[in-house]
C-alpha cells in the first residue's frame, strides 16, 4: 500500500492500535541537532503535569502508552522516533502532540524535514508529511487526536521561533516573563520561565537494613573517626561505621592506605531521574558516599552540586548534618524548560530552586563549574569527583573538551551510571588518545540499590589510586 502524502492541515483516520511516528532530516557541517517529543493533552488541550511530556530525558510515559525510542543514523540522514499505543492511552487523554526542538540552530538549517507515520504492528508506512521551516527552533509536526471513538492523525507543521517556551505556553505550561518585559508581551517571546505548579519534594524514605559486618580491616587501614559522627541517629551511625570499614578495605586492596582527597559529589537532577529520587535511591547513594568522604577527606565534608539544564551548587555536606541534608537538599528535579527569574516561594534557607536547574542533560556545564571551583579553592590534597547520572548524555564534544582540558588539573572524575542508558563519550574515555594520564573512570550498574557496599566501593575506588600515583609522577598533584 502506498503511503498517503499529506499537506499542512490534512488529516486521515488511523485504524492501527499502535503507531510509530518518525521525524527525519539531513544536516551538513554546523547544522543543529533535533529532538522529537510528545505532549499528552486532555480535552482542555493542556498537559495535566510534567509526566505528560515525553522526550529523550523522560523517555517513557508512566502509562507506558507513549515512548521516545531514540535516534538512528540512516544513510546521510537522522531519524528520531516516538511510539504511541493508542489503545493504552488513559481515558482522559484526547490528543498526543508530536513536537520537536532544534539544538544549536533553527529547523531552517535542516533539509529533508519529514514526519512519517507507521503502523507499529505491521511496519507499514501509512502517511508522510514534508515540512518547510525557516527560523523556527521548535516545531509541531503533527498530532494524533480522538474524534468520537476513532483516532485520527493531522499534519500540523506549526513552528515557534521562540523555541520550547513558545510551544510550552500553548499547552498550559506557564512561563514567567523576563523582568522589564513590556506589558502585553506575548509570553512566547519570553525566553525564561518555569513550569508551574510543581509538586513538593517527596519525603526521604527509611534507609535499607544494616548489612552484616564485614571482616575487620587490616592494620593501617582502619576507618577514621570524623567530627560530628556522634550526632547521627544510632542506625545511621552503625551503617556509617560499617561502610567506612569497607572503604578502608577497598583503599588497602588498591594500595592506597592513608590516602587523603577532597571529595566532591555531583548529582544528576534531569527529568528521567525523578523515579530514582522518589524511591529514595539517590538519598541512599548520598549516604553511602558520605562514608567515602569520611574516610578520605580530613574534615569528612563534601562539596556538592546538582545539575540538569543548569548546574547549582548545594550546601556543603558535613557528616553530623547528614539526616537534615538528605531531607533538605536531595530533592527530585521539577520540570522546567527555561531559566527562572523569581525564586520559588516556600524555599528553606540553602535550598536550590529546582525549577532553575531544569530537566535536560548538560553535563559539560557542571563539569566546568566544578573545575572552576577547584582552581579557585586549591587544596593540599587531590580532588575526587563522584558523578552520578542515569545517562542521556548527548553533549559529547563539549564534555570531551572539558575533561581533556582537565587532564592537567589535580582532579579525578569518577562517573557512575545508574542504569542502561546512553552514556556517550563517558563510556569511551578510556580509549581517547592525547592525554598524559587517564583522569576519568566510568562504570554503570542496573540497580545501585542491589550492589553490596564492598562491591560498590571496590568499583568506585579502583582507578583513583593509580591515577593519583601517575599524576604525582608527572607533577600534576
N, C-alpha and C positions, 0 to 999 in steps of 0.2 A: 504494500500500500504506500502510495506517495504521500509524504508529509505535507500538511497544509502550510502554504506560505501566508503569513499574517501581516496585515498592515496595522499601523497605530490605531488603537481603539477597537479593533475587531475582536470577536470572541467566538468560542466554539465549545460545545459540550464535551465533558470528559467522562468517559464510561469506565476507565481504569480505576481500580481501587487504590493502587499505589503508583505514583508518578515520580519521575526524576527530572529535575529542571537544571539544565546545564548552561552556564554562561561561558562563552568563548570569545577570545580576542587574540590579536597579534600585536607585538610591540617591538620596535627596534631599540638600539642602544639609548639609554637615558629615559626610555618610556616608563611610565609608572606601572606599578602592580595593581591588581584589582582583587577585591574580595567579595564573594557572594554572601548574602544573608537573607533571613526571613523574619517577618513580624507576624505574629498570630493575633488577630483582631476579633473583638466581639461585634455584636450588632451595632454598637455605637461607633464603630470604626476606630477604637482605641485599644492599646495593649492593656492588659489587666495589671501586670507588674513586670519587673525586669526579666523574669523567667520566660516571657513571651518573645524575647529577642534571641534568635538562634544565629550564631556566626562562629568563626573559627576559634574564638576564645570561650565560647559556651556552645559547643557543637551539637548538643542533644537536648531537645525539649523534655521536660520532666515526664510528659505523657508518652514519650517515645515516638510520637507521630511525625515529628519533623527532625531531620538530622542534616547537619552540614558534613558532607563526606570528603571535602577537600579538593586540592588541585592536582592536575595532571598536565604533563607536557605532551602535546600531540603534534608531531611534525614541527612546524615552525610556530605553533600557537600554544596557548594555555587555556585550560578549562577549569572552572570551579563549580562544584555541584551541590545542590540541595535536594534531599529526598523527602517526599511527603506521603504519608499513609493517610489518605483521605478518610478511610473507614475508622481509623483510630483517633481522629481528632475529637477533642472534648465537645460536647453538645453546644456549649456557648461560643465556640469559635466559628465565625461565619466567613472569614476571609484570611488568606495567607498571602501577604505582600512579599514579592520576590525582589529584593533590592541588591544593591552593590555599592561599594565605595572605592575610590581610587586613592592609592597611597603614593604620594610624591609627585603628583601632577593631575591632569584632567583626563576625562574619558575621550576628549577630542584628540589626545595624543595616541590613542589606540586605534588600530584598524581591525576590520572584520568583526566588529562587535555584534554578536548574535546570541539570542536566547533560544534554546531548543527544549521542547517538551517531549518526554519519552514515557511510554508505558513501562514501568519498572519491572512488571511481571514477565512481559514478553520481550522487552528490549526494543519494541517497535517505536520509531520516531513518529510522533503524532503531529507536531507542528514546529515551525521555526519563525523567528521574528528578527529581522535585520534592523539594527538601531543606528541612528545617527546622533553624534554628540559633538559639542564644541568645548565650552568652558566648565562643564559640569564635573563636580567632584563626588557626587552621589547620584544614584540612578535607580529608578524603579523600572525594571524590565517588564514585569507582568504581575498578574495576581490570579490566584485561584479563589473563586467565590461561590457561595451557595445560593441557588435560586430554587425555592421550594425544597424538594428533596434531592436535587441534582446539582452536581458540581460543574462549574464551567471555568474556562481559562480566558483571560483578557490580556491582549497585548497593550501595555501602558506606554512605555517609552518616555517617562517624565524624569527630568533631571533637576539637580539642585546645584547651583554654583556655590552655595554656602555649605556644601558638604553634609555630613551626618546631622549637623544641627538643624538644617532645613528639613531634612527627611524626618527626623525625630519629632519635631514640632507638629507636623501634620498628623501624627498618630498618638497624640496625648502625652508626650514626654515634655514636661515644662522646662524651659530654658531661661536662665537668668540673663537679663540684658547686661551688656557691658556698662560699667559706670560711665555716665556722661552721654549715653545714647539718647538721641533726640526723642521726644515724646511721640508716640505713634509709630515708632520704627517697627517694621515687620520683625518679629522675633527670629525669623530665619536669618536675618542679617547679623545677629549677634553670634559671634563665633565661640562664646564662652557660656557655660551654664552647667546645670546638673539635673539629673533625674530626680523627680520628686513625686510622691513621698518615698522615703526609704525606710526599711524595717529596722527596728532596734537590733543591736548586736545580740547574737544568741548567747545564753549562759555557757560558761566553760564547764563541760561535764567532768564527772569524777575521773581521776586518773586510773589506769588499769592496776590490777593487784600487783603487789610487790613480787618480784621474781625471786626464785630460790637463790640463796647466797652463792657467789662464785668462789672458787678456791682462793685462798689468801694470796695476795701478790708477793712476789719475791722481795727480798730486802733491797732497798734503794729505789723502789718504785711505789712506795706506799702513798695512798691518797692524802692530799693536803687538806688541812683544816682552813676554812675561809671564814673571815669575819661575817657575822650575820646568819650563819647556819643555825645558830641556837634559837633564832626567832621563827624558824619554819615549823609548820604543823608536824606532828610526830611522824605521820605516814609519809609525808613528802621528804622529811629528813632521812628516814630509813632508805627510801628509794635513791636519794642523792648519794648517800654513803655507799651503797652497793654499786651505783653507776660510776662513782669516782674510782672505785677499785678496778672496775672493768676498763676505764680509760687508762689508768696507770699500767695495767697488764698489757694493753694494746701498745702503749708507748714503749714499754720494755721489749715486746716482741719485735718492734721495728727499730730497735737500737736508739731510742730517744729518751732514755731515762734522764730526768731532771730538766728536760727542755721547757723553755718558757716562751709564750707567744701572746700577743694581743689577739683576742677573738672578736670578730665582727659577724653578726648574724643578719642575713638578708632573706626576707620572706615574700614570696610571690602573693599578690592580692588580686590577681586578674579574675575576671568573671568565672572562669572554669574552676577556680579554686574554692568556690563557695561551699561545695559539698564537704571538702576536707576541713574547712573552718567549722561548719555547723556540726560536724560529727566529732569535733574535739581532736582531730588528728594533728592539726597544726599546734594546738596548745601542748599536746604530748611531745611533739618534736622539740618545742622550745624548752620544755622541762628537761628533756634528755640532753640537749645542747648545753644547758646550764652546767651540767657535770663536766663537760669539756672545758668550759671557761674556768670552772672552779679548780681544775687540775693544771691548766696551762697558764692562766693569767695571774699575775702577782696579787691582784686585788679581787679576783673572781668576778669581775664585771664584764659585761658585753655591751658594745655599741650595737645598735640595731637599726635596720631600715626596712621599710615595706615599699612595694612598687607595683605598678601596673602600667597605665599610660604615663604616669609621672612618679618619680621617687619621693619618698617622705621619710625623714629621719624620725625614729621613735625615741622616747626617753631611754637613757642607759638602763640596762637591767643589772641591778645589784642583787646578790643572792638572797639576802634577807627579805627583799621585797617581791620575791618571785610570785607568790599567790596573787597579790594585788596587780602585779604587772600583767600576768596572764589574763586577768579579768578585764583590765582597762585597755590593753593595747593589742591583744591577739583577737582582732575583730574581722568578721567577714567583710570582704570588699563589697561596696554598694555600687550598683550600676550607674555609670556616668560616661557620656561620650565626650565631655567637654571639661574645661577648667571651671572652677567655681570661685567667684569673687567674694561672695558673702559667706562668713563662717556659719556652719550648721548650728542651729540652736540646740542647747542641752549638752554640748560637749563639756566634759570634765577637764580640769587642768592637765595639760600634757597630751590629751587625746588628739589624734590626727583626724581631720575631716576626710573620711574615706572617699567622699564624692570628688574631692580634689585629686585623688590618686587615680581614679578612672577604672577601666576594665581591660585594656589591651596589654599586650606584652611588649615592653620597651626596655629590655634588659640593659641595653647599652647606656641608658640614662643613669640608672642606679650604679652601674659599674663606674661610670665617670665620676659620680658624686662620691663614692667610697674612695676612689683613687685620690680625689682632691682632699678629702678628709685626712687620709694617711700622710699626704705631702705636707699639709698644714699643721698636723699634730704628730711630729716624728716621735718614735718610741725607741727605747733601747733594744726591745725585742722585735723579731719579725711579726708580721700580721697574718693570721689565718682567717680567711673569709669563708664562712659556711653559708652557702647559697642554695636555697630550696625553691624548686619550681616544678609545676606539673607539665611543663613543655609549652607547645605552641610557639616555639622560637622561630622567628622569621626575619629578624634584623641581622642576618648572618654577617654581612660585610661590616656593619657598624660594630657588632660585638667583637668580631675578629680584630678590627682595628684597635679597639680599646685594650683588649687583652694582649695583643702583640706589643703595643706601646708600654704595657705594664711589666714587660719581661725584666726590665732593669730596676724595678721597684721592689722593696722588701716585703712582698705580699704573695701568698699562695692562695689561689682561688679553687676551693673545693665545691663543685656543683653536685647536687643530689637531685635526681629526677624522681618525682612522686607519681609514677605511672608509666604507661607505654606510649606517651605522646611523642610528637616530633621535637627533638632537641637540637636540630640543626647543627651548627658549627661546633657546639659543645661536645658532640659525640666524635667529632673528627679532629679535635685539637691535639691529641697525642701524636698525630701524623703530620701536623703542619710544620713545614721547614722554616728556617730563618730565625730560630730562637737559640740563644746561648744556653738556656735552661728551660725545662718544661715547667711552667708556672701554673698549670691548670690540671685539676683532676676532675673526673666525672664518673658517676655510676647512677643507675636507675633501679628502682625497686617497684614491684607491682603494688604492694601494700606495706608501707613502712611500719604500720602498727604490728604486723606479723613478724618483723625482723627482730630477733633477740638482741639485747644490748651488746653482748660480746661481738656478734657478727657486725652490727651497725658500726661500733667504734673501730673495729679492725678495718672495715672498708673506708671509713671516714678518715682514718689516720694513716693509711697505707702509703700514700705518696708524699705527704707533707715532710716527714723526716728526711727522705732522700733529696727532696728539693732544697731543704734548708742546708744540708751538707754541701751540695753543689753550689748553692748561692753564696755560702760563706767562702768557698774556694775561689769563686770568681769575684769576690769583694762586693757583692750586691747587698749582703747583710753583714 
